[in-house]
């Protein structure tokens, strides 16, 4: 008896179903990625978008609500809906969660001191989806709060997206790095994933942060993504938490 013949045929994979509002969301994200609406621009009204996609206004509203929750769009009462931008002061603390012990947020001062193109190490290549030795831009900088150096960042960027980035450009003005990347290179950081762990200061980080070799530091490794969930930046930040703490809101 052929047991194989009596086995039921394997079921084919069921097609993936995407709710209509998610399909509209995907269309809107594609429009953002293609530059139809740039950072800070107003997008069409819900009614106009409903006509464009031939769906109900409620479906459009649900898509926009989800995009607003993900910081892709910003609703402004009485003015409309706008593409989120890193130039908005309200976005400053979205990616920088370090606060002084008194909990009062203060503006950080960025001091970049290295910007060079280097071959990607296997670790950097793995995170950014490159081949080892592919070119990446390596940036080193210090962040100070109220005159105290608190963060030593090493940042790796896709060279193809940030061609022409210089140390002079990084030092110019008071924009955040993400605002500079958005305005000068058209690369917007949409979301990020972070890994945190406790480490001991090595000689380089100890020298920059003014602590003893072996002193405890907080290592924050961040991968930042642009549209399409494409990784474009990996940074290793060493944080001195003697007078500061890392805050993360849950819920």
C-alpha positions in Angstrom: 0.0 0.0 0.0 1.4 3.4 -1.0 1.0 5.5 2.2 2.3 8.6 0.3 -0.6 8.4 -2.1 -3.2 8.4 0.7 -1.8 11.5 2.4 -3.8 14.7 1.9 -2.3 17.2 -0.5 -0.4 20.0 1.2 -2.4 23.1 1.4 -1.2 26.1 -0.5 -0.3 29.2 1.5 -3.3 31.5 2.0 -3.0 34.8 0.3 -2.0 37.7 2.6 -4.9 40.0 3.3 -4.3 43.7 3.8 -7.1 45.9 5.1 -8.1 48.7 2.8 -6.8 51.4 5.1 -3.4 49.7 5.2 -3.3 49.7 1.4 -4.0 53.5 1.5 -1.3 53.9 4.0 1.2 52.1 1.8 0.2 54.4 -1.1 0.8 57.4 1.0 4.2 56.2 2.3 5.2 55.5 -1.3 4.3 59.1 -2.2 6.4 60.4 0.7 9.3 58.2 -0.4 9.0 59.4 -4.0 9.1 63.0 -2.8 5.5 64.0 -3.8 5.3 65.7 -0.4 8.5 66.8 1.3 9.2 67.2 5.0 7.1 70.0 6.4 4.7 70.0 3.4 0.9 69.8 3.9 -0.7 66.8 2.3 -4.1 66.9 0.6 -7.2 66.9 2.8 -8.9 63.6 3.8 -11.7 64.4 1.3 -9.3 65.0 -1.6 -7.4 61.8 -0.8 -10.6 59.8 -0.5 -11.6 61.0 -4.0 -8.1 60.2 -5.3 -8.1 56.6 -4.0 -11.9 56.1 -4.5 -12.4 55.1 -0.9 -14.4 56.5 2.1 -13.1 59.4 4.1 -13.1 57.2 7.2 -10.7 54.8 5.5 -8.3 57.6 4.7 -8.6 59.0 8.2 -7.7 55.6 9.7 -4.6 55.4 7.5 -3.5 58.9 8.5 -4.2 58.2 12.2 -1.8 55.3 12.0 0.9 57.3 10.2 0.6 60.1 12.7 1.0 57.6 15.5 4.2 56.5 13.8 5.5 60.1 13.5 5.3 60.0 9.7 2.7 62.8 9.7 1.7 65.5 12.1 -1.9 66.8 12.5 -2.2 70.5 13.3 -5.6 71.6 14.6 -7.3 73.9 12.1 -4.4 73.8 9.7 -4.3 70.3 8.2 -1.9 67.4 8.2 1.8 67.8 7.4 4.8 65.6 6.7 6.9 65.2 9.8 10.2 66.9 9.8 13.3 66.7 12.0 13.5 70.5 11.7 10.5 70.7 14.0 11.8 71.5 17.6 9.2 69.0 19.0 11.1 66.1 17.2 14.4 66.9 19.0 13.8 64.6 21.9 12.3 61.7 19.9 15.7 60.1 19.3 17.7 61.6 22.1 16.4 60.2 25.4 19.1 61.4 27.8 18.1 63.7 30.6 19.8 65.3 33.6 19.0 63.9 37.0 16.6 66.8 37.7 14.5 65.7 34.7 14.6 69.1 33.0 15.5 68.7 29.3 18.3 71.0 28.0 19.5 71.5 24.5 22.6 69.5 23.7 25.7 71.0 21.9 27.2 68.8 19.2 30.9 68.8 18.5 31.8 66.6 15.5 35.6 66.1 15.2 36.0 63.4 12.5 34.3 62.7 9.2 35.9 60.2 6.8 35.1 57.5 4.3 36.3 54.1 5.4 35.7 50.4 4.4 32.9 48.9 6.3 33.9 46.3 8.9 32.0 43.0 8.9 29.9 44.3 11.8 29.0 47.6 10.2 28.3 45.9 6.9 26.0 43.3 8.5 23.9 46.0 10.2 23.7 48.3 7.1 23.1 45.5 4.6 26.4 46.0 2.8 29.3 43.8 1.8 32.4 44.0 4.0 34.8 46.8 2.8 32.0 48.7 1.0 32.5 52.4 1.7 30.8 54.0 4.6 31.1 57.4 6.2 32.5 57.4 9.7 31.7 60.3 12.0 32.9 60.9 15.5 31.3 63.5 17.7 30.8 64.6 21.3 27.5 65.8 22.8 27.6 68.2 25.8 24.8 69.3 28.1 25.2 72.5 30.1 29.0 72.4 29.4 29.5 68.8 30.4 30.5 66.2 27.8 28.1 63.3 28.2 28.0 61.3 25.0 30.7 60.0 22.6 29.1 58.9 19.3 30.6 56.9 16.5 28.3 57.0 13.5 28.4 55.0 10.3 26.4 56.1 7.3 25.7 54.7 3.8 28.3 56.5 1.6 26.0 56.3 -1.4 23.3 58.4 0.3 25.6 60.9 2.0 28.2 61.6 -0.7 29.8 65.0 -0.1 29.2 65.1 3.6 32.1 67.0 5.3 33.2 67.9 8.8 32.6 71.5 8.0 28.9 70.8 7.1 28.5 68.8 10.3 29.8 71.7 12.3 27.8 74.4 10.5 24.7 75.8 12.2 22.8 74.4 15.2 20.7 71.8 13.3 20.5 68.3 14.6 22.3 65.7 12.5 18.9 64.2 11.4 17.7 67.7 10.3 20.9 68.1 8.3 20.5 64.7 6.7 16.9 65.5 5.8 17.4 68.9 4.4 20.8 68.5 2.7 20.7 64.9 1.5 17.0 64.1 1.3 17.3 61.2 3.8 14.7 61.2 6.6 15.1 58.9 9.6 11.7 57.3 10.1 12.3 55.0 13.0 15.2 53.4 14.9 16.0 50.3 16.9 18.3 50.5 20.0 20.2 48.0 22.0 21.5 49.1 25.4 24.1 47.5 27.7 26.5 48.5 30.4 30.2 48.6 29.4 33.5 49.7 30.8 35.2 52.8 29.4 38.2 52.2 27.2 41.1 54.6 26.9 39.5 56.6 24.0 36.1 57.0 25.5 37.5 57.7 28.9 39.6 60.5 27.4 36.6 62.1 25.6 34.2 61.8 28.5 36.6 62.7 31.3 36.2 59.5 33.3 38.6 56.9 34.4 39.4 53.9 32.2 37.1 51.1 33.3 34.4 53.5 34.6 30.8 52.3 33.9 29.2 53.7 30.7 25.9 53.1 29.0 26.4 51.8 25.4 23.5 52.6 23.1 23.7 51.0 19.7 21.1 52.5 17.3 20.1 51.4 13.8 18.1 54.1 12.1 15.8 53.4 9.1 14.4 55.5 6.3 11.4 54.8 4.1 11.0 51.1 3.1 12.6 50.0 6.4 16.0 50.6 4.8 18.9 50.9 7.3 21.0 54.0 6.6 22.8 54.7 9.9 24.4 52.7 12.7 25.7 54.5 15.7 27.4 53.4 18.9 26.9 56.0 21.6 28.8 55.8 24.9 26.8 57.7 27.6 28.2 58.9 30.9 25.4 58.6 33.4 27.0 60.1 36.5 24.5 63.0 36.4 22.2 61.8 33.6 19.8 59.0 32.9 18.3 57.4 29.8 14.5 57.8 29.7 12.1 55.5 27.7 8.4 55.9 27.8 6.4 52.7 27.6 2.8 52.2 26.7 
